[in-house]
Amino acid sequence: MKLWGGRFTKETNQLVFNFNESLSFDRKFYKQDIRGSLAHVRMLGKQGIISEDEMNTIINGLEGILADLNSGALDFDHSEDIHSFVEAHLIERVGDAGKKLHTGRSRNDQVALDMKLYTRDEIVEINELLKDLLSSLLKVMEENTETFMPGFTHLQKAQPITLAHHFGAYFEMFKRDRSRLDDIYNRMNLCPLGSGALAGTTYPLDREYTAELLEFDGPTLNSMDSVSDRDYLIELMSALSTIMMHLSRFCEEIIIWNSNEYRFVNIDDSYSTGSSIMPQKKNPDIAELIRGKTGRVYGALTSILTTMKGIPLAYNKDMQEDKEFAFDAIDTVKGCILLFTGMIDTMTFNKDIMENSTKNGFTNATDAADYLVNHGVPFRDAHGIVGQLVLFCEEKKISLDDMTLEEYKAISPVFEEDIYDAISLQTCVDKRLTIGAPSPEAMKKVITIYKDYLSK
Ligand code: ARG
């Protein structure tokens, strides 16, 4: 059924219909559409705009449609959009009372509401998925506060850290992502229903009541803005892009760590794929795909930003273009977080290889310089002296720990026997005690904070 045939004298061209329709994708929020209609109709009944009988008839009809869509007893047809689909079926089922559902409402405030309800539900889900991911990261952290690995800058070995510390960096990122989602939820949580097409309505609607029924903090305060605001979607696409950027960086590291050269980690067989030609291959496809799908989510952000930039107030049909990209980005992010969490849960760590790699990369050079500083050598001179030590070791293909005391003393007489302890991996990590640093002592404090955070 068409909602608007009255003033037309010709049938819609089929291509125009196909181009214009949105049921093929806005069916995704049929539950939210019906939930919104149920709230609207309860308010119409409470305000005496429709009779109590009519209200109950419509409620029953809508609940029946919802149940039948959920069970599959009712299929989507060729309606223009989800709004016309539900209204048409309501009228078919309950007759004239159904024709009153749309009193005091426009599809413009309806779609604004549906999209907000849908987005709100998805934000909650994504937030939970991130929480599960954080629990997985925390488990690795708790088990690895003493697992040494090199920390990198410029992808060159820099200073020793621990696996717990490295994972902790990502814990912070995903924690921020969750708080971004919370912010968006709180900012968008105002109900547009009752804004009509753009200028409110002349019916005595109770907008506070519908807002309350739908668990919003209250009604929106400008009807023009209400029907044409998609800021929250742009914010969400931006937050999702940031989540993907974090996942993608982590994936990039896992791909490197899983490479034949590094072998820091083993991605589980159940999360790897093979090659059709090279029998020896076990590829990190999941990590690569997540890295690749990041582009898709960035695309959604750019797309919605661009769609919105030239739209005069209030509603314009351009806005229908918000949905497919937003849906795709939301589904992509949910899938990626889920897969990534599974990959982390099943991944194993080659702790010996990580530790050896830390020993072999002069990651304790800064600590050797600090040793000199503690013995009265100005830092700039100490830097130069340790530079000479590194040069010496590189020529002999040994590490700082392998040099004899005589060799040390030949470069600087300040060195004594205690240099070995001062530059041992254990000392290098243990001495980094400030909060946020990698020592097991500092990490354990942070882990306690994270546990508390996840328990809420
Ligand atoms: N399918 C439309 C959308 O997604 C619903 C709103 C239609 N409103 C209108 N005035 N044509 O934006």
Boltz pocket constraint, residues with backbone or C-beta under 6 A from the ligand:
constraints:
  - pocket:
      binder: B
      contacts: [[A, 20], [A, 22], [A, 26], [A, 80], [A, 81], [A, 107], [A, 108], [A, 111], [A, 315], [A, 316], [A, 317], [A, 319], [A, 320], [A, 321]]
      max_distance: 6.0
